[in-house]
């Protein structure tokens, strides 16, 4: 009989002991009993977790915080999760439990002949890794932990991880009783992994049980499991051992033990293993054969297909199973479906950031610059380094867009989302890998370009799920949309799309970009038209585009941003090369109001003003508001307002003038600016890049986290602008994707008094629900306080 009440060694447990040591612990015990290679260790039982909670008097606290929790409310879920975890991490161990953990660790150390050996500390929930529910990854794992105190700390952290927001949400949706689930902790010898990965003994994509899928990369397996690295991928015929598919990835990073202290860190593969290792296959054929042999053996012993994690120890040069669980995601009628899909082999050519979701298929058209956009035909896949406004006509024809550079807020991403075409950005090498005329499938939900015409079955299913038309869906969204004090506006560029979006639950258009009208309907530089006597043509076309939108949603407001082309973009219009200077950095060059008041462009701006006057006075569309972009000083604002007044656009109760707050100088002089206008619209993309000094189109800086509206410096700037607007009694809006992308940023803005939020069409309904949730939370806080 064991001398421990709360400890179970691997050799003492098996697959039927899930209720005692959780799914992971039970499966490690079972693997051990089969004689398969498993790092030795022990489990702190689920009963120990219950004793810990009881001794620390946390049960009632947890029940109180969980009572009436709506897990679909992201903020409430996050708040409850953080509070529960905090209480558990602060809790005291039951003395007998603490003594047993320390004693078991000492006994374990003696058995393997090491003092304070490094261990992996893994959570093993009693509802985890069950055949009917894949709970894997819901709780936490800690690696390279050494010493009694660190072990106790991380066991407590594992206990707390039973209550992460993702674990709570998952249990709720799987209809598991939160209080029927407990947590065991696995403590096992740390494998010094030279390489590691996962192995499915059936193909999880096609459900083909005659294939094995192996993913592999350098270092610890957490990088592969978490998805932070793209691993090498193999699909192998289980009977013949033949490699059916192989995709060798660029393995840029790896997870290794920290040089100092406990835990792990990410390092660059090139720095750690050499440049050649990045693109080199990390497994030999002999090693693959060994893994396949192990996979077939574990499947045979369990009597079912398995999802395993493995590691190759650089010290012993042996493979170890780190865990195994049944595959829970195979489709029904596996054999039949695998036979149907086996002919459709997915060959990934390019990977990047999924910027505008969807599937697109067509022939590749490589475009070096705007001079080649006429090469793009209807249904082509436009592939280029980076798009600009001049490429919009080509983008409208394209079935998909793929770029080498850019992040999710770059031009290609924003325009593609608005045009509802699939888009992948930041691929690094699409223009080198993809060839003109090559037929590809762009999966912009996952950020992968595949060779050939594939994923048709998936596409058909997605189309069936869309119903009978977008209009019906949007009418339903509008019907059931919650009422919010904060107005929800929509961003729009292409006037022709307004009929598609007018029934969304929106309060107006918070940002209408005129650049699309210049590119698609006018096609020539304003100064060229002025000098050649064609100014009336520009006025007519600009008024036509604006009025189309204003008429469609009247009497809701349309905030029209006057032209905000940069010099390099204006040069692309007819006659532009004759009047536009060449600037080294057009992003912060001659644009916005500084352009409008310059003698070199003033006449062009006056044509824009006359178009707006025509919309308001001749067409009677007084719901149009003017917005001035890239304002730098109060002095230039005064000058441009005088020009507008001379053209019949005098600021008044009936004619509002807003400015874009996107330059840090507006933040520093927010009160002065607020006294001169009727509203601010915060251009969070430009404001963030100028405050952080981070190019928003830089894939490198985006991946490093520099371009982030949640940065404290940016948030302080946002608050200054909002406070100044509220003090002056004017509108303060924001026209970026940040609020819909980051719930915590949305909460910050609403709490600080933002009056409206303007987002892309695809997130209007979601943002309204999110804002309603935040407003409700604020009201409850006030009532409680």
C-alpha positions in Angstrom: 0.0 0.0 0.0 1.3 3.5 -0.9 2.6 5.7 1.9 1.0 8.7 0.1 -2.6 9.9 0.2 -2.2 12.6 -2.5 0.5 11.2 -4.7 0.3 8.5 -7.4 3.4 7.2 -9.3 3.0 6.5 -13.1 3.4 2.8 -12.4 0.4 2.8 -10.1 -2.1 4.3 -12.5 -3.7 3.5 -15.9 -6.3 4.7 -18.4 -9.2 4.0 -16.0 -7.9 6.4 -13.4 -9.0 9.6 -15.1 -11.1 10.6 -12.0 -8.0 10.3 -9.8 -5.2 11.8 -12.0 -7.0 13.4 -15.0 -6.7 12.4 -18.6 -3.1 13.3 -19.1 -1.9 11.5 -15.9 -4.0 8.4 -16.7 -2.7 8.1 -20.2 0.9 8.5 -19.1 0.4 5.7 -16.6 -1.1 3.6 -19.3 1.8 4.3 -21.7 4.2 3.3 -18.8 2.3 0.1 -18.2 2.6 -0.7 -22.0 6.4 -0.4 -21.7 6.5 2.5 -24.1 9.2 5.2 -23.6 7.8 7.8 -21.1 9.8 10.2 -18.9 9.3 8.9 -15.3 7.3 10.9 -12.8 4.3 11.1 -10.5 0.9 12.8 -10.2 -0.5 15.0 -7.5 -4.1 13.7 -7.5 -7.3 15.5 -8.1 -8.2 14.8 -4.5 -5.2 17.0 -3.6 -6.7 19.9 -5.6 -10.0 19.5 -3.7 -8.2 19.4 -0.4 -6.3 22.5 -1.4 -9.5 24.4 -2.3 -11.2 23.3 0.9 -8.3 24.1 3.2 -7.8 27.6 1.6 -11.6 28.1 2.0 -11.9 29.0 -1.7 -15.0 26.9 -2.7 -17.6 29.6 -1.8 -15.5 32.3 -3.4 -15.3 30.4 -6.7 -19.1 29.7 -6.6 -19.9 33.3 -5.9 -17.8 34.5 -8.8 -19.2 31.9 -11.2 -22.8 32.6 -10.2 -24.9 33.9 -13.1 -21.7 34.4 -15.2 -22.4 35.0 -18.9 -19.4 33.4 -20.6 -20.3 35.1 -23.9 -19.5 38.4 -22.3 -15.8 38.6 -22.8 -15.1 41.2 -20.2 -17.2 39.5 -17.4 -15.6 36.2 -18.2 -12.0 37.6 -18.1 -12.7 39.5 -14.8 -14.1 36.4 -13.1 -11.3 34.2 -14.4 -8.6 36.6 -13.1 -10.1 36.9 -9.7 -10.5 33.1 -9.2 -6.9 32.5 -10.3 -5.6 35.2 -8.1 -7.4 33.7 -5.0 -6.0 30.2 -5.8 -2.4 31.4 -6.3 -2.6 33.2 -2.9 -4.0 30.1 -1.2 -2.1 28.1 1.4 -1.2 24.4 1.0 -2.7 21.8 3.4 0.3 20.9 5.5 0.1 17.1 4.9 -0.3 17.8 1.1 2.8 20.0 1.1 4.8 17.4 3.0 3.8 14.7 0.5 4.7 16.7 -2.6 8.2 17.6 -1.1 8.7 13.9 -0.1 7.7 12.6 -3.5 10.1 15.0 -5.3 13.0 13.9 -3.0 12.2 10.2 -3.7 11.9 10.9 -7.4 15.3 12.8 -7.3 17.0 9.9 -5.6 15.6 7.3 -8.1 16.9 9.2 -11.2 20.2 10.1 -9.4 19.9 13.9 -9.6 19.7 16.6 -7.0 16.8 19.0 -7.6 16.1 17.6 -11.1 14.4 19.7 -13.7 10.8 18.6 -14.2 7.8 19.4 -16.4 4.8 20.4 -14.4 1.6 19.7 -16.4 -2.0 20.2 -15.6 -4.3 17.2 -16.0 -8.0 18.0 -15.6 -10.4 15.2 -14.8 -12.4 16.2 -17.8 -9.4 16.5 -20.1 -8.4 14.2 -22.9 -11.7 12.2 -22.7 -12.9 10.4 -25.8 -16.0 12.6 -26.2 -14.4 16.0 -25.5 -11.0 17.3 -26.5 -10.1 19.5 -23.6 -6.4 19.4 -24.4 -4.5 22.7 -24.0 -7.2 24.3 -21.7 -4.9 24.2 -18.7 -1.3 25.2 -18.3 2.2 23.5 -18.5 5.4 24.7 -17.0 8.8 23.4 -18.2 12.3 23.2 -16.7 11.2 23.7 -13.1 13.7 22.8 -10.4 13.7 22.8 -6.6 11.0 22.3 -4.0 9.8 25.9 -3.7 9.5 26.3 -7.5 7.7 23.0 -7.8 5.1 24.0 -5.1 4.6 27.4 -6.8 3.9 25.9 -10.2 1.6 23.2 -8.8 -0.5 26.0 -7.4 -0.3 27.8 -10.7 -1.6 24.6 -12.4 -4.5 24.5 -9.9 -5.3 28.1 -10.9 -5.2 27.2 -14.6 -8.3 25.1 -14.2 -10.1 28.5 -14.2 -8.6 30.3 -17.2 -11.2 32.1 -19.3 -10.6 29.6 -22.1 -11.1 26.6 -19.8 -14.3 28.1 -18.3 -15.7 28.9 -21.7 -14.9 25.5 -23.1 -16.5 23.6 -20.2 -19.6 25.8 -20.4 -20.0 25.1 -24.1 -19.4 21.4 -23.6 -22.0 21.5 -20.8 -19.6 20.1 -18.2 -20.4 21.1 -14.6 -17.5 23.3 -13.4 -17.6 21.8 -10.0 -17.5 18.2 -11.2 -14.1 18.9 -12.7 -11.0 18.8 -10.6 -7.3 19.0 -11.5 -4.4 16.7 -11.0 -0.8 17.8 -11.7 1.7 15.7 -13.6 5.3 16.0 -12.4 7.8 14.2 -14.7 11.4 14.3 -15.7 12.2 17.1 -18.1 13.2 15.8 -21.6 16.0 17.9 -23.0 14.3 18.0 -26.4 16.5 18.5 -29.4 13.4 18.3 -31.5 9.8 17.6 -30.8 6.3 17.7 -32.1 2.9 15.9 -32.4 1.9 12.7 -34.1 -1.7 11.8 -35.1 -2.1 8.1 -35.9 -4.9 9.1 -38.4 -5.0 12.0 -40.8 -7.0 14.7 -38.8 -7.7 16.7 -42.0 -9.2 13.9 -44.2 -10.1 11.5 -41.4 -8.1 8.8 -43.3 -7.2 6.1 -40.7 -4.6 4.6 -43.0 -2.4 7.6 -42.7 -0.2 9.1 -39.9 0.4 12.8 -39.7 3.6 14.1 -38.0 4.6 17.7 -37.2 8.1 18.4 -36.1 10.3 21.3 -35.2 13.4 22.2 -33.1 13.5 22.5 -29.4 10.6 22.0 -27.0 7.2 20.9 -28.4 5.3 23.9 -26.9 6.1 25.9 -30.0 4.4 23.3 -32.3 1.4 22.8 -30.0 0.8 26.5 -29.5 1.2 27.3 -33.2 4.0 29.8 -32.6 6.1 28.1 -35.2 5.3 26.6 -38.6 6.6 23.0 -38.3 7.7 20.5 -40.8 4.7 18.3 -41.7 4.6 14.8 -43.0 1.7 12.6 -44.1 2.8 8.9 -44.1 1.0 5.8 -45.4 0.6 3.7 -42.3 1.0 0.3 -44.1 3.8 1.0 -46.6 5.7 3.8 -44.7 5.7 5.9 -47.8 5.7 9.7 -47.4 2.4 10.8 -49.1 2.9 14.5 -48.4 5.8 16.5 -47.1 6.0 20.2 -46.3 9.3 21.5 -44.9 8.7 24.9 -43.2 11.0 27.8 -42.5 11.4 27.2 -38.8 12.4 30.7 -37.6 12.1 30.3 -33.8 12.4 27.5 -31.2 11.7 27.2 -27.5 14.6 26.3 -25.2 15.4 26.3 -21.5 16.1 29.8 -20.1 19.8 30.6 -19.7 19.1 32.0 -16.3 16.3 31.0 -13.9 13.5 28.6 -14.4 11.2 28.2 -17.4 11.7 28.6 -21.2 12.5 31.3 -23.8 12.1 31.8 -27.5 15.3 32.0 -29.6 16.0 32.3 -33.3 16.9 29.0 -35.0 19.5 30.8 -37.1 21.3 32.1 -34.0 21.0 28.9 -32.0 21.6 26.2 -34.7 22.9 28.1 -37.7 21.2 29.7 -40.7 21.0 26.4 -42.7 18.9 24.8 -40.0 15.9 27.2 -40.7 14.9 25.5 -43.9 16.5 22.1 -43.3 14.3 19.0 -42.6 14.6 18.4 -38.9 13.8 14.7 -39.0 15.8 12.0 -40.9 14.0 9.1 -42.7 15.2 6.8 -39.9 13.7 9.0 -37.2 10.4 9.2 -39.1 10.3 5.4 -39.4 10.9 5.2 -35.7 8.1 7.5 -34.9 5.7 5.7 -37.3 6.6 2.4 -35.5 5.9 4.0 -32.1 2.6 5.5 -33.4 1.3 2.1 -34.7 2.3 0.5 -31.5 0.5 3.0 -29.2 -2.6 2.8 -31.5 -2.6 -1.0 -31.3 -2.2 -1.0 -27.5 -5.1 1.5 -27.0 -7.3 0.0 -29.7 -8.0 3.4 -31.1 -6.4 6.2 -33.1 -4.3 8.5 -31.0 -3.1 12.2 -30.8 0.3 12.1 -29.2 3.1 14.5 -28.3 6.7 13.4 -28.5 10.2 14.7 -27.8 13.7 13.6 -29.0 16.1 13.8 -26.0 19.5 15.3 -27.1 21.2 13.6 -24.2 19.9 10.0 -24.6 19.2 10.3 -28.4 15.9 8.5 -27.7 12.2 9.4 -28.6 9.8 9.8 -25.7 6.0 10.0 -25.6 5.0 13.1 -23.5 1.3 12.3 -23.7 -1.3 10.4 -25.7 -5.1 10.8 -26.0 -7.8 9.6 -28.4 -8.4 11.7 -31.5 -11.8 13.3 -30.9 -12.3 15.3 -34.1 -12.5 12.6 -36.8 -15.6 12.8 -39.0 -18.3 10.2 -39.2 -18.0 7.6 -41.9 -14.2 8.1 -41.9 -13.3 5.6 -44.5 -15.9 6.8 -47.0 -14.9 10.4 -46.6 -11.2 9.7 -46.8 -11.8 7.9 -50.1 -13.6 10.9 -51.4 -11.0 13.4 -50.3 -7.8 11.4 -50.8 -7.3 12.7 -54.3 -7.3 16.3 -53.2 -3.8 16.8 -51.8 -3.1 20.1 -50.2 0.2 21.5 -51.2 0.9 24.7 -49.3 3.0 27.2 -51.4 2.9 30.4 -49.3 1.9 31.3 -45.8 1.2 34.8 -44.3 -1.2 36.8 -42.2 -4.9 36.2 -42.8 -6.1 39.8 -43.3 -9.5 39.4 -45.0 -11.1 35.9 -44.5 -12.5 33.7 -47.2 -11.5 31.4 -50.1 -10.4 32.6 -53.5 -9.3 30.6 -56.6 -7.8 31.7 -59.8 -4.7 32.3 -61.9 -1.8 34.2 -60.4 -1.0 37.6 -61.8 2.2 39.1 -60.5 2.1 42.9 -60.4 5.3 44.8 -59.9 3.7 48.3 -59.9 0.7 50.3 -60.9 1.7 50.3 -64.6 0.8 46.6 -64.8 -2.6 46.6 -63.2 -4.3 46.2 -66.5 -2.9 42.7 -66.7 -5.3 41.6 -63.9 -8.5 40.1 -65.3 -11.7 39.1 -63.5 -11.1 36.2 -61.2 -7.3 36.4 -61.1 -5.3 36.2 -57.9 -3.4 39.6 -57.5 0.1 39.0 -56.1 2.3 42.0 -55.4 4.8 43.4 -52.9 2.2 45.8 -51.5 -0.9 47.4 -52.9 -1.6 51.1 -53.1 -4.8 53.1 -53.9 -4.0 53.0 -57.6 -4.4 49.3 -57.6 -8.0 49.3 -56.4 -9.5 48.8 -59.9 -7.4 45.6 -60.2 -8.3 44.5 -56.7 -12.0 44.8 -57.5 -11.5 42.3 -60.3 -9.4 39.9 -58.2 -10.6 36.7 -56.6 -7.9 37.1 -54.0 -4.9 39.3 -53.0 -1.6 38.2 -51.7 1.2 40.5 -50.7 4.8 40.1 -49.5 4.7 43.0 -47.0 2.2 44.6 -44.6 0.2 43.9 -41.5 -3.5 43.6 -40.8 -3.9 47.4 -40.9 -2.1 48.0 -44.2 -3.8 49.2 -47.4 -4.3 45.7 -48.9 -5.9 44.4 -45.7 -8.3 47.4 -45.3 -9.4 47.5 -48.9 -9.8 43.8 -49.2 -12.0 43.6 -46.2 -14.2 46.3 -47.6 -14.4 44.7 -51.0 -15.0 41.3 -49.3 -12.2 39.6 -51.2 -9.8 37.1 -49.5 -6.5 38.6 -48.7 -3.2 37.4 -47.2 -0.5 39.9 -46.3 3.1 39.7 -45.0 3.9 36.4 -46.8 7.5 37.6 -47.3 8.1 35.7 -50.5 4.8 35.3 -52.5 6.2 37.2 -55.4 9.1 34.8 -55.6 7.3 31.6 -55.0 4.1 32.1 -57.1 4.3 32.3 -60.9 2.0 34.2 -63.3 -0.5 31.8 -64.8 -0.3 29.3 -61.9 -3.7 28.2 -60.6 -3.9 28.5 -56.8 -6.4 28.5 -53.9 -6.1 31.4 -51.4 -7.3 30.3 -48.0 -7.4 33.6 -46.2 -9.0 32.2 -43.1 -5.8 30.3 -42.3 -3.3 32.5 -44.3 -2.2 29.8 -46.7 -2.0 29.7 -50.5 -2.4 26.2 -51.9 -1.4 24.8 -55.3 -4.3 24.1 -57.6 -8.1 24.2 -57.3 -8.7 22.7 -53.9 -10.9 23.0 -50.8 -14.0 22.9 -52.9 -16.0 20.7 -50.5 -15.2 23.2 -47.7 -16.2 26.1 -49.9 -19.5 24.5 -50.8 -20.3 24.0 -47.2 -19.5 27.6 -46.3 -21.7 28.9 -49.1 -24.6 26.6 -47.9 -24.2 28.1 -44.4 -24.5 31.7 -45.7 -28.2 31.4 -46.4 -30.0 33.1 -49.2 -28.3 36.4 -49.4 -26.4 39.0 -47.3 -29.4 41.4 -47.3 -31.5 39.0 -45.3 -28.8 38.3 -42.7 -28.1 42.1 -42.3 -31.8 42.8 -41.9 -32.0 40.3 -39.1 -28.9 41.7 -37.5 -30.4 45.2 -37.6 -33.7 43.9 -36.2 -32.1 42.3 -33.1 -29.2 44.8 -32.7 -28.8 46.2 -29.2 -29.3 49.9 -28.5 -26.1 51.7 -27.5 -25.4 55.2 -26.2 -22.1 55.1 -28.2 -22.9 55.4 -31.9 -21.6 52.7 -34.1 -20.5 54.0 -37.5 -19.1 52.2 -40.5 -16.0 52.9 -42.7 -16.6 53.0 -46.5 -14.5 53.8 -49.5 -16.3 52.4 -52.6 -19.7 54.1 -53.0 -21.0 51.2 -55.1 -20.9 49.0 -52.0 -23.4 51.0 -49.9 -26.4 49.1 -51.2 -24.8 45.9 -49.8 -24.2 47.4 -46.4 -26.9 49.9 -45.8 -29.1 47.5 -43.8 -26.3 46.8 -41.3 -27.1 48.0 -37.7 -25.1 51.2 -38.2 -25.8 54.8 -37.0 -24.1 56.4 -40.0 -20.8 56.4 -42.0 -18.0 57.6 -39.8 -15.4 57.6 -42.5 -16.1 57.8 -46.2 -12.8 57.8 -48.1 -12.9 59.9 -51.3 -9.7 58.3 -52.7 -11.8 55.5 -54.2 -13.8 58.0 -56.2 -10.7 59.7 -57.5 -9.2 56.4 -58.6 -12.3 54.7 -60.0 -14.6 57.5 -61.2 -12.3 60.5 -62.0 -8.9 59.0 -62.8 -7.0 62.3 -63.1 -5.1 64.6 -60.8 -7.3 67.6 -59.6 -4.7 70.2 -60.7 -4.5 68.6 -64.1 -8.3 68.9 -64.4 -8.2 72.5 -63.2 -5.5 73.5 -65.6 -7.2 71.8 -68.6 -10.6 73.3 -67.9 -12.1 70.0 -66.7 -12.9 71.1 -63.1 -16.6 70.6 -63.6 -16.0 66.9 -64.5 -14.3 66.4 -61.2 -17.0 68.2 -59.3 -19.7 66.1 -61.0 -18.1 62.8 -60.4 -17.1 63.5 -56.8 -20.6 64.8 -56.0 -22.0 61.7 -57.6 -20.0 59.3 -55.5 -20.7 61.1 -52.2 -24.4 61.6 -52.9 -24.9 57.9 -53.7 -23.9 57.0 -50.1 -25.6 60.0 -48.4 -28.9 59.3 -50.2 -28.8 55.6 -49.4 -28.7 56.1 -45.6 -30.4 59.5 -45.3 -30.9 61.1 -42.7 -28.0 59.3 -41.0 -24.8 61.2 -41.2 -22.0 60.6 -43.7 -18.6 61.9 -42.6 -16.7 62.5 -45.8 -12.9 62.7 -45.5 -11.5 65.0 -48.0 -8.7 63.6 -50.2 -5.8 62.1 -48.4 -3.5 60.9 -51.1 0.2 61.0 -50.5 2.5 62.4 -53.2 3.5 59.0 -54.6 -0.2 58.0 -54.8 -1.3 61.3 -56.5 1.5 60.9 -59.0 -0.3 57.7 -60.3 -3.3 59.8 -61.4 -3.3 61.2 -64.9 -1.2 64.4 -65.0 0.1 63.7 -61.5 3.7 63.1 -62.5 3.9 66.7 -63.8 2.8 68.4 -60.5 3.8 66.1 -57.7 7.2 66.2 -56.0 9.2 63.1 -55.2 9.4 62.6 -51.4 11.6 60.1 -49.6 8.9 59.5 -46.9 5.4 60.4 -48.3 3.7 59.0 -45.3 4.7 62.1 -43.3 5.1 64.4 -46.3 2.9 66.8 -48.2 -0.6 65.5 -47.4 -3.8 66.6 -45.8 -4.4 70.2 -44.8 -0.8 71.3 -45.6 -1.6 70.4 -49.2 -5.0 72.1 -49.2 -3.5 75.5 -48.2 -0.5 75.3 -50.6 -0.7 77.5 -53.7 0.4 74.3 -55.7 -2.9 72.5 -54.7 -5.3 75.1 -53.4 -7.3 75.1 -56.6 -7.7 71.3 -56.5 -9.0 71.5 -52.9 -11.5 74.2 -54.0 -12.9 71.7 -56.5 -13.4 69.2 -53.7 -15.3 71.9 -51.7 -17.5 72.7 -54.6 -18.4 69.1 -55.0 -19.5 68.9 -51.4 -21.5 72.1 -51.7 -23.3 70.6 -54.7 -24.2 67.5 -52.7 -25.6 69.5 -49.8 -27.3 72.3 -51.6 -28.3 71.0 -55.1 -29.1 67.5 -53.9 -30.4 68.6 -50.5 -28.2 65.9 -48.7 -27.4 68.0 -45.6 -26.4 64.8 -43.7 -22.9 65.2 -45.2 -20.2 66.3 -42.8 -16.7 67.4 -43.9 -13.6 65.9 -42.3 -10.1 67.2 -42.8 -7.2 64.7 -42.7 -3.7 64.9 -41.3 -4.0 68.3 -39.5 -0.8 69.4 -37.9 -1.4 72.9 -36.5 -4.3 75.1 -35.4 -3.0 77.9 -37.6 -3.3 75.8 -40.8 -6.7 74.7 -39.7 -7.9 78.3 -39.5 -6.6 79.0 -43.0 -8.3 76.0 -44.5 -11.6 76.8 -42.9 -11.4 80.3 -44.5 -10.9 78.6 -47.9 -13.9 76.4 -47.3 -16.1 79.4 -46.2 -15.2 81.2 -49.4 -16.5 78.2 -51.3 -19.8 78.2 -49.4 -18.9 75.7 -46.7 -18.9 77.9 -43.7 -18.9 76.1 -40.4 -22.2 76.5 -38.6 -25.0 74.7 -36.8 -26.1 73.2 -40.1 -22.6 72.4 -41.5 -20.2 70.5 -39.3 -16.4 70.3 -39.8 -14.4 67.4 -38.2 -10.7 66.8 -38.2 -8.8 63.5 -38.1 -6.8 63.3 -34.9 -3.9 61.3 -36.1 -0.8 63.5 -35.6 0.7 63.8 -32.1 0.6 67.6 -32.3 -3.2 67.3 -32.2 -2.8 65.5 -28.9 -0.5 68.1 -27.5 -2.9 70.9 -28.5 -6.1 69.0 -28.2 -8.0 71.9 -26.4 -7.0 74.4 -29.0 -8.1 72.2 -31.8 -11.4 71.3 -30.0 -12.3 75.0 -29.9 -12.1 75.2 -33.7 -14.1 72.2 -34.9 -17.3 70.2 -34.3 -15.7 66.8 -33.9 -12.6 64.6 -33.8 -12.2 61.3 -35.5 -9.2 59.5 -34.1 -7.2 57.9 -36.9 -5.7 55.2 -34.6 -3.6 53.6 -37.3 -1.6 56.7 -38.2 -1.6 58.0 -34.6 -0.2 54.7 -33.3 2.6 54.6 -35.9 3.6 58.2 -35.3 3.6 57.8 -31.5 5.4 54.5 -31.6 7.7 55.4 -34.5 6.5 52.1 -36.1 5.6 51.8 -39.7 2.1 50.2 -39.7 3.0 48.4 -43.0 6.1 46.8 -41.5 5.5 43.1 -41.1 8.7 42.9 -38.9 7.5 45.6 -36.4 4.0 44.2 -36.4 5.2 40.8 -35.5 7.4 42.3 -32.7 4.3 44.0 -31.2 5.3 47.7 -31.7 2.3 48.6 -33.7 -0.4 48.1 -31.1 -3.2 50.6 -30.2 -3.2 49.1 -26.6 0.3 50.5 -25.9 0.1 52.7 -22.8 1.5 55.7 -24.7 -1.2 55.4 -27.3 -3.9 55.0 -24.7 -2.8 58.1 -22.9 -3.0 60.0 -26.2 -6.5 58.7 -26.8 -7.6 59.8 -23.4 -6.3 63.3 -23.9 -8.2 63.7 -27.2 -11.4 62.3 -25.7 -11.2 64.5 -22.6 -10.6 67.6 -24.7 -13.6 66.8 -26.9 -15.9 66.1 -24.0 -14.8 69.3 -22.2 -15.6 71.3 -25.4 -18.8 69.5 -25.9 -17.9 68.2 -29.4 -18.1 64.7 -31.0 -15.2 62.3 -30.5 -15.1 59.2 -32.8 -12.4 56.7 -33.7 -12.1 55.1 -37.1 -9.8 52.1 -36.7 -10.1 48.4 -36.2 -8.6 48.4 -32.7 -11.9 48.6 -30.8 -13.4 45.6 -32.6 -10.1 43.7 -32.5 -9.4 44.2 -28.8 -12.3 44.2 -26.4 -10.2 45.7 -23.7 -9.4 48.7 -25.9 -13.2 49.1 -26.7 -13.9 49.1 -22.9 -11.2 51.7 -22.4 -12.6 54.0 -25.0 -16.2 53.7 -23.9 -15.3 54.2 -20.2 -13.4 57.4 -21.1 -16.4 58.9 -23.0 -15.8 58.2 -26.7 -19.0 59.2 -28.5 -18.8 56.9 -31.5 -16.8 54.1 -33.0 -16.4 53.6 -36.8 -15.4 50.1 -38.1 -15.2 48.1 -41.3 -18.5 46.5 -42.5 -17.5 43.0 -41.4 -17.4 44.0 -37.7 -20.3 46.5 -37.4 -22.7 44.0 -35.8 -20.1 42.5 -33.6 -18.8 45.9 -32.4 -22.4 47.0 -31.5 -22.8 43.9 -29.3 -19.4 44.4 -27.8 -20.1 48.1 -27.0 -23.5 47.2 -25.5 -21.8 44.7 -23.3 -19.2 47.3 -22.2 -21.9 49.9 -21.5 -23.9 47.4 -19.4 -20.8 46.6 -17.4 -20.1 50.3 -16.8 -23.7 50.8 -15.6 -23.5 47.9 -13.2 -20.2 49.3 -11.8 -21.9 52.6 -11.2 -24.8 51.0 -9.5 -22.6 48.9 -7.3 -20.4 51.8 -6.5 
